[in-house]
Every structure is written in C-alpha cells, then in structure tokens.
Amino acid sequence: MSAEFWVTRRRKNPAEDRRDTAFNPHELGLCGEALAARYLEEKGFSCEARRLRTKTVEIDLLMRRGRLWVAVEVKTRRRHPAPERTVNPDLVRRLRRALILLAPHLRPRPRKLRIDIVAVNLPGRQSAKLRHWPGQEFLPTKAR
C-alpha cells in the first residue's frame, strides 16, 4: 500500500483561493479520471469504458490488459490528504458485483477480474499527486 503524505501550502492571498477553484466538483472528477486513465494506459492497460453505469454503481474506468479486466474507482480531491479513504466497503462490494455481472458480456472473455483504487490529489497550482492501489484478482464466477 502506498503511504505518501504531504502538507498543503497556506495561502496568503484570498484571491488565490478563487483561482484554485476553477473546476466545479464534476469537472474535478472528470479531470481526475482522465489523469488516472492516462497513468494506467502508460502501465499497459487499455481504457474500454468511462463512467459505465450499472443498476447499482457507476464504474469510473473499465480497463483491460490481456484478459484481466479492472474496474477502477477514482477519487479526486483538492484539500483531502488521503482521497482513497473515502472508498467504503459497501462501494467495493457493489463494484465487485457489477464487475461479475458484466463479465459474461465482456470481449475478450475475462480470465481474471480486479478492483483498483486511484487517488488523485490536485492541490491548486501544484502538480497532481496520483497513487494507485491494485486490488486482489478474483475469478469471474456467478454473482450471489
């Protein structure tokens, strides 16, 4: 597990705060997803879908490398030191169920499935900090 922490800088001028909030929360999420997709593509994955809606959950990124399919949950924050901590076990359970239900419809057929978490921190004008936690691989069995 990654353990990277940093101190956010203190702003002296209130006008800087207005410049740093150029993105609304939706745009911030899209920006984080784009950064995560580019990062994973550099690691050899191909992006098969973005913001894939199922009955119970939205899969931010659906990535593939060979016959390994990965549902990626991207958490993007400006002022949270650890965005990955906002992922709860219920969300992971819903992602797992959605991925298992999607498995028979994916081509090529998956041999393994996985759920990853990517935390993106965009602290103002500083460069983005991105951390990736690969999940444990599991077999595409029937959903319970």
Secondary structure, DSSP 8 states (H G I E B T S, - for coil): -----------S-HHHHHHHT-S-HHHHHHHHHHHHHHHHHHTT-EEEEEEEE-SS-EEEEEEEETTEEEEEEEEEESS-S-GGGG--HHHHHHHHHHHHHHGGG-SS--SEEEEEEEEEE--TTS--EEEEE----B------
